[in-house]
Amino acid sequence: MFPALVITDVKASRPVMYIPVHDGEEFVISFVHSVNKRPVYDHIRVDGQYLTIVKSRYDAFGAGMPETAVDGKTLTLNHDGMLELSGVNYTLPEIKLFVGTVAQHALHIKNKHILLSSLVQPGEPLQFKVMKVSYLQMWKGRCLYD
């Protein structure tokens, strides 16, 4: 059994992708903000069987995008012009999201860029969870290797 990021089509109750991961590995889920129409990058770290949202990067304010540092988080302007909200450190057993019709949700992991609309139809929910899986499970499903 090996740790993998398992992406599940919630509606169909079936995994749509397995990605072998290791503790401490980071990946990014990006999307286009619904109000300001600018990109947002959420950085997520594998912490054992959990996922920790580490920081968010964005270049414009909008609904839900902090304009100041709050609750022990820091907001800095990076050399590339992106705002970075760090110190988020929000740990979850899983992350669920609805794949947007306009948001262009994407997963950036292992130097790959995967549009989430290639896994389910826009408007459908996906779940991201770290699980122990066998090589057979990965072989039978869609697996992304290094």
C-alpha positions as CSV (number, residue, x, y, z in Angstrom):
1,M,0.0,0.0,0.0
2,F,1.3,3.4,-1.0
3,P,0.1,7.0,-0.3
4,A,-1.6,8.6,-3.2
5,L,-3.7,11.7,-3.8
6,V,-7.0,10.2,-4.8
7,I,-9.3,12.4,-6.8
8,T,-12.8,11.1,-6.7
9,D,-15.9,12.0,-8.8
10,V,-18.3,12.6,-5.9
11,K,-21.5,12.2,-7.9
12,A,-20.4,8.9,-9.4
13,S,-18.6,7.7,-6.2
14,R,-15.6,6.6,-8.2
15,P,-11.9,7.6,-8.3
16,V,-10.9,9.4,-11.5
17,M,-7.2,9.8,-10.8
18,Y,-4.5,8.4,-8.5
19,I,-1.3,10.4,-8.0
20,P,1.5,8.9,-5.8
21,V,2.6,11.4,-3.2
22,H,4.9,11.6,-0.2
23,D,4.6,13.4,3.1
24,G,5.5,17.1,2.7
25,E,4.9,17.2,-1.0
26,E,3.1,20.3,-2.3
27,F,0.7,20.9,-5.1
28,V,-1.4,23.8,-6.3
29,I,-5.1,24.1,-7.2
30,S,-5.6,27.2,-9.4
31,F,-8.8,28.9,-10.5
32,V,-10.1,32.1,-12.0
33,H,-11.8,34.2,-9.3
34,S,-15.5,34.6,-10.0
35,V,-15.7,38.3,-9.2
36,N,-12.4,39.9,-10.3
37,K,-11.7,37.3,-13.1
38,R,-8.1,37.0,-12.0
39,P,-6.1,33.9,-11.2
40,V,-5.8,32.4,-7.7
41,Y,-3.3,29.7,-6.7
42,D,-3.9,27.7,-3.5
43,H,-0.8,25.8,-2.3
44,I,-1.5,22.6,-0.5
45,R,0.8,20.2,1.3
46,V,0.4,16.5,2.0
47,D,0.7,16.0,5.8
48,G,0.3,12.2,6.3
49,Q,-3.3,11.4,5.6
50,Y,-4.3,15.1,5.7
51,L,-4.1,18.1,3.3
52,T,-2.9,21.4,4.6
53,I,-3.7,24.7,2.8
54,V,-0.4,26.5,3.2
55,K,-0.8,29.7,1.3
56,S,-2.7,31.5,-1.5
57,R,-1.3,33.7,-4.2
58,Y,-3.3,36.2,-6.2
59,D,-2.8,39.6,-7.9
60,A,-6.1,41.4,-7.3
61,F,-8.6,41.7,-4.4
62,G,-12.1,40.3,-4.6
63,A,-14.7,38.6,-2.5
64,G,-12.9,36.3,0.0
65,M,-9.5,37.6,-0.9
66,P,-7.9,39.3,2.2
67,E,-6.6,42.8,1.7
68,T,-4.7,42.8,5.0
69,A,-2.9,40.3,7.2
70,V,-5.3,38.8,9.8
71,D,-5.3,36.1,12.4
72,G,-1.5,35.4,12.3
73,K,-1.4,35.2,8.6
74,T,1.0,37.5,6.6
75,L,0.2,39.2,3.3
76,T,3.2,40.2,1.2
77,L,3.8,41.6,-2.3
78,N,6.3,39.3,-4.1
79,H,8.8,40.4,-6.7
80,D,6.5,38.9,-9.4
81,G,3.7,41.3,-8.5
82,M,1.6,38.5,-6.8
83,L,0.2,39.0,-3.3
84,E,0.9,36.0,-1.1
85,L,-1.2,35.1,1.9
86,S,1.0,32.8,4.0
87,G,0.6,31.2,7.4
88,V,-2.8,29.8,6.4
89,N,-2.0,26.3,7.7
90,Y,-5.6,25.0,7.5
91,T,-5.5,21.2,7.8
92,L,-8.4,19.1,6.4
93,P,-9.0,15.3,5.9
94,E,-10.2,16.1,2.4
95,I,-10.9,18.9,0.0
96,K,-14.1,19.0,-2.0
97,L,-14.8,21.5,-4.8
98,F,-17.2,22.0,-7.6
99,V,-15.4,22.3,-10.9
100,G,-16.3,25.7,-12.2
101,T,-17.9,26.4,-15.6
102,V,-15.8,29.6,-16.0
103,A,-13.2,29.1,-13.2
104,Q,-10.8,26.9,-15.2
105,H,-9.9,24.9,-12.1
106,A,-6.6,23.2,-12.6
107,L,-4.3,20.9,-10.6
108,H,-0.5,21.6,-10.8
109,I,1.5,18.6,-9.5
110,K,4.7,16.9,-10.5
111,N,5.3,19.4,-13.2
112,K,1.9,18.6,-14.8
113,H,-1.1,20.9,-15.4
114,I,-4.4,19.0,-15.3
115,L,-7.6,20.8,-16.1
116,L,-10.2,19.5,-13.6
117,S,-12.9,19.7,-16.3
118,S,-11.0,16.8,-18.0
119,L,-11.9,14.7,-15.0
120,V,-15.6,15.6,-14.6
121,Q,-18.1,17.9,-16.3
122,P,-18.1,21.6,-15.1
123,G,-20.5,22.0,-12.2
124,E,-19.7,18.5,-10.8
125,P,-17.9,18.0,-7.4
126,L,-14.5,16.4,-7.0
127,Q,-12.9,15.2,-3.7
128,F,-9.1,15.3,-3.1
129,K,-7.9,12.9,-0.3
130,V,-4.7,11.2,0.6
131,M,-5.2,7.5,0.9
132,K,-3.2,4.3,1.0
133,V,-3.7,2.4,-2.3
134,S,-2.2,-0.6,-4.0
135,Y,-0.4,-0.7,-7.3
136,L,-3.3,-2.7,-8.6
137,Q,-5.8,0.1,-7.8
138,M,-3.5,2.6,-9.5
139,W,-3.0,0.4,-12.5
140,K,-6.8,-0.2,-12.9
141,G,-7.5,3.6,-12.6
142,R,-6.0,6.7,-14.2
143,C,-2.6,7.2,-12.6
144,L,-0.2,10.0,-12.9
145,Y,3.4,8.9,-12.3
146,D,6.5,11.1,-11.8
